[in-house]
Amino acid sequence: MAAPVVWVTGAGGLIGSYLVRTATKFAPEFQVIGFTRGQLELTDLAAVRQAFRDQSPQAVIHCAALSKSPACQAEPAVARKINVDVTRCLAELAAKTQFIFFSTDLVFDGRQGNYDETAKTNPLSVYAETKVAAERIVLANPRHTVIRASLNGGTSPTGDRGFNEELRRGWREGRRLSLFADEFRSPLPAVVTARAVWELVAKQLTGLFHIAGSERLSRFEIGQLVAARWPQLNPVVEAGSLKNYPGAPRPPDTSLNCAKVQRELSFRLPGLREWLAENPDEPF
């Protein structure tokens, strides 16, 4: 009997690539097919529908998105097409099967922090607005699942998708990086996120879940942790402030409470500091 087919969109990105790479370890019962943009242009909805008919996936994990906030602010129509319209199409195709959609901690305004799944969303950016709109589409189907993630790090196929990769690139270019000491997130290595997602898929859990690190860290603290990993780059990181940021509004504290998903997982979601200490040889 053929193994159930699982689609992973955004396989060229960070989380999508880790879902594909870790499938043999965490989800060996599935035939995982990862799509990069070159393999399937998701905005070509007719091509997406045809591919779905041809392959009949029994689950879809939708990671692909226009996720850079400045790009979304500059082209909101494009952001909505990619982040909302594509999600609607995939959710409709997978109406009777598992559908897992990746959202973001940025759906919150950051005034509170430690947000759980019952907290009210209040997006401050176009990117976050598109994610809230897509969440509503997905959660309208009780078979479907939304995962809100925070910053993810690791090694991406293009070398620039993880927050740690962006930091390293800056240091390699000899830049002194100013990172917000008053913006807080719940960072997590993408390999841990992938493991948690595969457990949700296996248990066929539906609804809304937060998957993030167990430690609340500022951007500056995150930078210090990554800098300590790469002394050979002579990294310099300075404390900055959101008060001096000239761009679109940024939520100051979108740390996530993951107690709900933690009750379902076979392992404990670590904090970034803990994971780095326990995995000194992992590239990060």
Beta strands, then each sheet from edge to edge (+ up, - down):
strand 1: 5-9
strand 2: 31-35
strand 3: 59-62
strand 4: 98-104
strand 5: 145-149
strand 6: 152-153
strand 7: 177-180
strand 8: 184-185
strand 9: 188-189
strand 10: 207-211
strand 11: 217-218
strand 12: 237-240
sheet 1: 2+ 1+ 3+ 4+ 5+ 10+
sheet 2: 6+ 9+
sheet 3: 7+ 12+
sheet 4: 8+ 11-
end
